[in-house]
Amino acid sequence: MRATQLSVALSLLLATALTPVSAQDSASYSWERPQGAAAATLTLRGADGDRQLSFAADQPVQISAGDLTNGAYKWELVYSPQISAAQSEASRQRREAGDIDTPSDWPQAIAVRSGMLQVNGGRFVSPLSEAEPAPKPSAAGVAKAAPIAGDQTIRTSACIGNDCVDFESYGSDTLRLKENNLRIHFDDTSNTGSFPDNDWRIAINGTNNGDPNFFAIQDATFNRTPFLIEAGSINNALYVDAAGDVGIGTDAPVVELHAVDGNTPTLRLDQNGSNGFTPYIWDVAGNEANFFIRDVNTGRLPFKIRPGAGESSVDIAGTGNVGFGLVNASAALHIRRNFASSYLLVERTNGDRRMELDNDGNLYVGGTITQLSSRHSKENLVAVAGSALLDQLRNLDLWTWNYISAPDADRHIGPVAEDFYAAFGLGTSDQSLAPGDVAGVALAASQALSEEIAQRDAKIATLEERIARLEAALEQISSAQR
């Protein structure tokens, strides 16, 4: 081991990542709102569970010890930057359109603050601590250690710290740090050109009474803690195997990210408001009952997949077509099923059936079917020769029948599509009939019949008039003869 490494380790063990806040013996505790901050959200985690408090932009960020039970609390404070109504509306429109980039005129995010609080007897007491950005430690404030020149080799084991004893029993340890404030500081002294010079620290446990027990890697230059493990964490809380697969709660990850838990493994997506966007939380989770997405803000589960769901129960093709029960849907909505229940069922929440498409192709509608028929939607209008159509209709065979896929008792009446198409040439296929075409033929036939009836009525009226004249003439002749 190099002597310089030992001297640095010995001289910097007292460095810490937390800047103490002056002790308070008060019934309330408040935070100063940073410049440009609007609303604030405070999260407390402690003896009485987790709680979240919201503060409006014009409301002091302050809590009362009387509302908390005795004990230590971790706190996290998130400030939203001040956003104008115009900025908010413009951002909402962009994000709804799928643009999630931060607008160029958007204010900078306000750093999330965190720390510890201690409550006893309805008052906040020492220690109170808060993680604060701090300047790079100066060598002037560190006790000087005697340098050891040249390379050094320490065989077997070494102990560093105020509490090391003679004839230390090392067990399997090669290097032991032993005192009440344990820190290893990596001080990069590069100061020329673009050489990296960031300082790092390994920190063990907090430094104040009531602080948490942890192992942490700290960015000492910016006084941030990107990685921390609390004491008592479960086995394999975070495990990276030789293939780079990451296990959460398991030492045998089988995919890139593998989460294991005894009850509903969950991924939380928490937009905390620090960038000025509306706070919102979503959970993605799964268990023996379902895979689901949870809207945490409302407590609803808008999306579920039940165990045993079929292959491609929902399948979205590259074209955007959505398939239910098939791959590569050939229509915007394509359903393929092979069982006896209905393919499509629309109900009100009270169970009132409004529309149903059954597996035989029968469509039930609990209302009126309305077809587009505006003059402005049509072209190539040709008047119908009603008399000719009536002759064709007289020759059209009509049947009662049932569909092959339906029960024999499910009878209907009407022509077959082949005969109808041959007679009138309407539609695009001789395999199907359009209700509008059938109705149109019926209307045309009705008009033709009406015209025929009118002509016959006119002839009958003329004949009745002639008969009346003849009867009157006969009556005169008969009268003259008497």
C-alpha positions, 0 to 999 in steps of 0.5 A: 500500500502506498504511504500517501494512500494511508496518510490521506485515509488517516487525515480525512476520516473525519470528513462528513457528507451532512452539514449540521443544522443548528439545534432547535428546541422548538414545537415547529420546524420550517424551511426557507423557500428557495428563490423561484420556488412555487408549491412544495411537497414534503415527505416524512418517513418515520416511526408513524409511517410515511406521510406527504404534506403539500404547501401552496406557493404562498404558504410557509413550509412548516410542520408541528412536532405535535403532529408527530410521534417521538422518534427520528424522521427522514424528510425529503422536500421537493419544490416546484419552480414557478411556471406561468399559466401560458407556459403550463398550457403550452407544455400541456399541449406539447406533452399530450401530443407526445413531446416530452422534451423540456421547453427552452423557456422552462425554468431550471429544476430546483434541487431536492432537499433531504435530511433528518429530524428528531422529535421528543415530547412534542418538540424538535430536538437535536440532532437536526441535519440536512444534506447541503451543497458544500465547497471542496474540503480545504487541506487547511482544516484537516489535521496533518499526518506524518508522511511516509515516503516511498512505496510500502508493503503491509503483510497480512492485515492493517487497522486504521482508526482511533479505536484500533488496538494492539494485537487486533484480531482480524479474522478474514479482514485485510483492511479494517477501519475502526472508529466512530466516524468512518469515511474513505475520501478520494481527493483528486488533485488534478488542476490542469487542462481538462483532466477530471478532478471530482472527489468521491467518498465512501461513507459509513453511517450518519455522524449524529445521534439518531442518524441512520446506519448505511453504506454510501458512495458520495460525490464529495465535490457536489456533496450528493449521495448517488448510492446508499444501502441502509443497514438491515437491507434484505439479502440480494437487495441489488445483485449484478451477475456475471452477464450484467443482469440485475437482480432486485431481491434475487441472486439469480436474475434471468433477464436484464432486470429481475425483481423478486418479492413475496407480494406483488413486485412493483415498479413505481413511476413518480413525477415529483414536480421538481421540474414544474410539471404536475406531480403524478404517480403510476405503478406497474405491478403483477401478482397471482391475480393480475398484471396491472397498471395503477393510477396511484393518485386515484387508486384505480387500476385502468389496465389489467391482464389476468393469468392465462390470457391467450397468445396475442390477446391484444396485439398491436401491429407495426401499422398500428392495427390492433388485433385481438387474438391474432398476430398482424391484424389486417384492419384497424380493429381485428378480432379473431375468436374460436369459442361460443361466447359473443365477439363483441358486447357493449353494456351499460354499467347496470348490465343493460345490453346496448350492442352485441355481435355473437359468434354466429355473426348476428348483430343486436343493437339496442337502438337505431342503426343509421346509415349515411345517405346525404345527397352531398355524399353521393354521385352518379345518381340515376333515376330508377325505372320502377316498372322494369324493377317491378318486373324483376322483383316479380321474378325474384325468388323469396325463401324462408331459411336459417344460417348454416352456423345457426340453429334450425329454429332461427328462421328468416325470410328473404332472397339469397344474395346471388339472386338479388345481385343477378337481378339488380346488380347492386353492391360489390359482391353476390355473397352479401346484401346491403339493408339499404339496397333491399329497402331501396328496391322495396321503395322503388317497387312500392312507387311502381305499384303505387303508379300502377294502382293510380293508373288503374284507379283512373281507368276505373273512374272513367269506366264508372263514369261511362257506366253511370251515363249509360245507366242514366240513358237507359233510365230515360229510355225506360221512362219514355216507354212507360 
